[in-house]
Amino acid sequence: MLRYFVATADAGSATRAATVLHVTQPVLSRQLRQLEQQLGLRLFERDGRRLRLTTAAEDFLAEARALLSQADQVERAAEALASGRLSALHLAAPTTTLTDVLAPFLATLHADDPTPMVRELDPLGTTAALRAGADLAMVTRSPSRSLASRLLAVLPVWAYVRADDPWADRGTVGVAELVRRRLVLLTTDFRPRALLDGAMDAAGVGYGEHVEVANAQVAQAIAAAGRGVAVVTDDPRFDLVPLHIDGPGGPVRIRLYAAWDPRHHAAATLAGIAERLAAFCVERYGPEVAP
């Protein structure tokens, strides 16, 4: 009945409103009378052949428009749920992944893809991020078995040196050699640091001179200033040269996953996005990062 009221207010006459709504004028008039009875308000007064809103109806019109807009939103949301579509895609990722992988991937989205909404990964982890409203989380630790997931890529942990460094043309450095240099490391709550710690424990060596920072780009900036070798997973910056790091178990590498709730109404859509992310990682970094 609200739609009949708004259409009549816009059209200025019952005849024109009935035409717009594809109903007969008696049907329209009956609906308007029922609405007036329910509201206890007189909505229209006759002004010749036109219908004029009463003062009360003028105040009520804005409320009616707002209610109809909300109803339309609810209807669209229900249609999306029923069809498994996403109108908006809420993503969570660690800072480095967000900058180097997710943001470039978002630039490849199509016009019919859901609108991306991005935030940094909840520090409490994957499950917390999904509970907080993320549809899909990109993480560097194996997700819980209760979640649906896709291994996207296996990426190197790099040792970054300046172009004029004696190691610049080596390509690879072992952890036993690495610890003899002054290192610029991420703090222990970062996954690349945990992986390096594990490789060093396996090699039976410990850190020498080093400094810890909480941002990978800052680590590279310090290395670019000649203050040490930065160990991070970021893409290269400041004209630094990346070196693979070899540990006793082979190259030190980090795994990147996408995870989502298997009960999500658009789980199939999220799985498809994860597949596209995996293909994008291979396209961006080369076939050697494929799982």
C-alpha positions in Angstrom: 0.0 0.0 0.0 2.9 2.4 0.6 3.9 2.0 -3.0 0.5 3.0 -4.1 0.6 6.1 -1.8 4.1 7.2 -3.1 3.2 6.6 -6.7 0.0 8.7 -6.3 1.9 11.5 -4.6 4.4 11.5 -7.4 1.8 11.3 -10.2 -0.6 13.9 -8.7 -3.6 11.9 -9.8 -5.1 8.4 -9.2 -5.5 7.8 -13.0 -1.8 8.5 -13.8 -0.6 6.5 -10.7 -2.8 3.5 -11.7 -1.2 3.6 -15.2 2.3 3.6 -13.7 1.5 0.8 -11.3 -0.4 -1.3 -13.9 -3.5 -1.6 -11.8 -7.0 -0.3 -12.3 -8.1 2.9 -10.6 -10.7 1.2 -8.3 -7.9 -1.1 -7.0 -5.6 1.9 -6.4 -8.4 3.9 -4.6 -9.3 0.9 -2.4 -5.6 0.5 -1.4 -5.3 4.1 -0.5 -8.5 4.0 1.6 -7.2 1.0 3.5 -3.9 2.7 4.1 -5.7 5.8 5.5 -7.7 3.6 7.8 -4.6 1.8 9.1 -2.7 5.0 9.6 -5.6 7.0 11.0 -4.5 9.8 8.6 -6.2 11.5 5.7 -3.6 11.4 2.9 -5.2 13.3 -0.1 -7.6 16.1 -0.7 -9.2 16.8 -4.1 -8.0 19.9 -6.0 -10.1 19.7 -9.2 -8.9 16.6 -11.1 -5.7 16.4 -9.0 -5.1 14.9 -5.7 -3.2 17.1 -3.2 -1.3 15.8 -0.2 -2.6 16.8 3.2 -0.1 18.4 5.6 0.1 15.1 7.5 0.7 13.2 4.3 3.5 15.6 3.3 5.3 14.7 6.5 4.6 11.0 6.1 5.8 10.9 2.5 9.5 11.0 3.4 9.1 8.2 5.9 7.2 6.1 3.3 10.0 6.6 0.8 12.6 5.5 3.4 10.6 2.4 4.3 10.3 1.4 0.7 14.0 1.9 0.1 14.8 -0.3 3.0 12.3 -2.9 1.8 14.0 -2.9 -1.6 17.4 -3.4 0.0 16.1 -6.3 2.0 14.6 -7.8 -1.1 17.9 -7.5 -3.0 19.8 -9.1 -0.1 17.3 -12.0 0.0 17.7 -12.5 -3.8 21.5 -12.5 -3.4 21.3 -15.0 -0.5 19.0 -17.3 -2.5 21.2 -17.2 -5.6 24.6 -17.5 -3.8 25.7 -14.1 -5.1 27.7 -11.5 -3.3 27.1 -7.8 -3.8 30.0 -6.9 -1.6 33.1 -9.0 -0.9 34.7 -8.4 2.6 38.4 -9.4 2.6 40.9 -9.5 5.3 44.7 -9.8 4.8 48.0 -9.2 6.5 49.6 -5.9 5.6 52.2 -7.3 3.2 49.7 -9.5 1.5 47.2 -6.7 1.2 49.8 -4.4 -0.4 51.7 -6.8 -2.7 49.1 -9.4 -3.6 45.5 -8.4 -2.8 45.6 -4.8 -4.0 47.1 -5.7 -7.4 44.5 -8.5 -7.7 41.6 -6.1 -7.0 42.8 -4.0 -10.0 41.9 -7.0 -12.2 38.3 -7.4 -11.0 35.5 -7.2 -13.6 32.4 -4.9 -13.6 30.2 -7.8 -12.5 32.4 -8.9 -9.6 31.2 -8.0 -6.1 32.4 -4.6 -4.6 35.6 -5.3 -2.6 35.7 -4.1 1.0 39.2 -4.6 2.5 40.8 -4.4 5.9 43.9 -5.7 7.6 43.7 -9.2 9.1 42.5 -9.4 12.6 45.6 -10.0 14.8 43.7 -12.8 16.5 43.7 -14.8 13.3 41.5 -16.3 10.6 38.5 -17.5 12.6 38.3 -14.1 14.4 38.4 -12.3 11.1 35.6 -14.4 9.6 33.5 -14.0 12.7 34.1 -10.2 12.5 32.4 -10.1 9.1 35.1 -11.0 6.6 33.9 -13.3 3.8 37.4 -14.4 2.9 40.7 -14.1 4.8 44.1 -14.4 3.3 46.5 -15.9 5.8 50.0 -17.3 6.2 49.3 -20.1 8.6 47.4 -23.3 7.7 43.7 -22.5 8.4 41.6 -24.6 10.8 40.2 -27.8 9.3 36.7 -26.5 10.1 37.2 -23.9 7.4 37.2 -24.2 3.7 40.6 -23.1 2.3 42.8 -23.0 -0.8 46.6 -22.8 -0.8 47.3 -19.9 -3.1 51.1 -19.8 -3.4 54.4 -20.7 -1.7 56.4 -17.6 -1.7 60.1 -17.0 -0.8 61.3 -15.3 2.4 63.9 -12.9 1.0 67.2 -11.5 2.2 67.4 -8.0 0.7 70.8 -6.4 0.0 71.8 -3.2 -1.8 72.9 -3.5 -5.4 76.5 -2.7 -4.4 76.6 -5.4 -1.7 79.2 -8.2 -2.2 76.3 -10.7 -2.1 74.2 -8.9 -4.8 75.0 -11.3 -7.6 74.7 -14.5 -5.6 71.0 -15.3 -5.8 71.0 -17.4 -2.7 72.5 -17.3 0.8 72.5 -19.9 3.6 71.2 -19.2 7.1 74.6 -20.0 8.6 76.1 -17.2 6.5 73.2 -14.9 7.0 73.7 -14.7 10.7 77.2 -13.3 10.3 75.7 -10.1 8.9 73.9 -7.4 10.7 70.2 -8.2 10.1 67.1 -6.1 9.9 64.3 -8.4 11.2 60.6 -8.2 11.7 59.4 -8.7 15.3 58.6 -12.3 16.4 54.8 -12.0 15.8 55.4 -11.9 12.0 55.2 -15.1 10.1 58.5 -14.6 8.1 60.4 -14.1 11.3 59.0 -17.3 12.8 60.0 -19.2 9.6 63.5 -17.8 9.8 63.8 -18.6 13.5 62.8 -22.2 12.6 65.4 -22.5 9.9 68.1 -21.2 12.2 67.1 -23.6 15.0 67.3 -26.4 12.5 70.8 -25.2 11.4 71.9 -24.9 15.0 72.9 -21.2 14.7 71.8 -18.1 16.5 71.4 -14.4 15.6 74.3 -12.1 15.9 73.9 -8.3 15.5 70.4 -7.4 14.5 67.6 -4.9 14.8 63.9 -5.6 15.0 61.2 -3.5 13.3 57.4 -3.9 13.0 57.0 -2.9 9.3 58.5 -4.7 6.3 58.8 -1.6 4.2 60.7 0.1 7.0 63.0 -3.0 7.1 63.8 -2.5 3.5 64.4 1.2 3.9 66.9 0.5 6.6 68.7 -2.0 4.4 68.7 0.5 1.5 70.5 2.9 3.9 73.3 0.4 4.3 72.3 -0.6 7.8 71.9 -4.3 7.4 70.3 -7.2 5.4 66.5 -7.1 5.6 64.6 -10.4 5.9 61.0 -10.0 4.7 58.6 -11.4 2.1 57.6 -8.1 0.5 58.2 -7.3 -3.1 61.5 -5.4 -3.6 61.7 -1.7 -2.9 64.4 1.0 -2.9 66.3 -0.9 -5.7 67.3 -3.7 -3.3 68.3 -7.1 -4.6 66.5 -10.2 -3.3 68.4 -13.4 -2.3 66.8 -16.7 -1.6 67.5 -18.1 1.9 68.5 -21.7 2.2 67.9 -23.6 5.4 68.7 -27.2 6.3 65.3 -28.2 5.0 65.6 -26.3 1.7 64.5 -22.7 0.8 62.8 -20.7 3.5 59.3 -20.1 2.1 56.0 -18.9 3.3 52.6 -20.4 2.4 49.7 -18.1 1.5 46.1 -19.4 2.0 42.6 -18.2 1.4 40.1 -19.3 3.9 36.3 -19.0 4.3 33.4 -20.5 6.1 32.1 -23.5 4.2 28.6 -22.6 5.4 28.7 -19.2 3.8 25.7 -18.7 1.5 28.2 -17.8 -1.3 30.8 -20.5 -0.6 30.9 -21.5 -4.2 31.6 -17.9 -5.2 34.3 -17.6 -2.6 35.9 -20.8 -3.8 36.0 -19.3 -7.3 37.6 -16.1 -6.1 40.3 -18.2 -4.3 41.0 -20.0 -7.6 41.4 -16.7 -9.3 43.7 -15.5 -6.6 45.9 -18.6 -7.0 46.1 -18.0 -10.7 47.0 -14.4 -10.2 49.8 -15.3 -7.8 51.3 -17.5 -10.5 50.9 -14.8 -13.1 52.5 -12.2 -10.9 55.4 -14.2 -9.4 55.9 -17.0 -11.8 55.1 -20.8 -11.9 57.7 -21.5 -9.2 55.2 -20.2 -6.5 52.4 -22.6 -7.5 51.5 -25.0 -4.7 
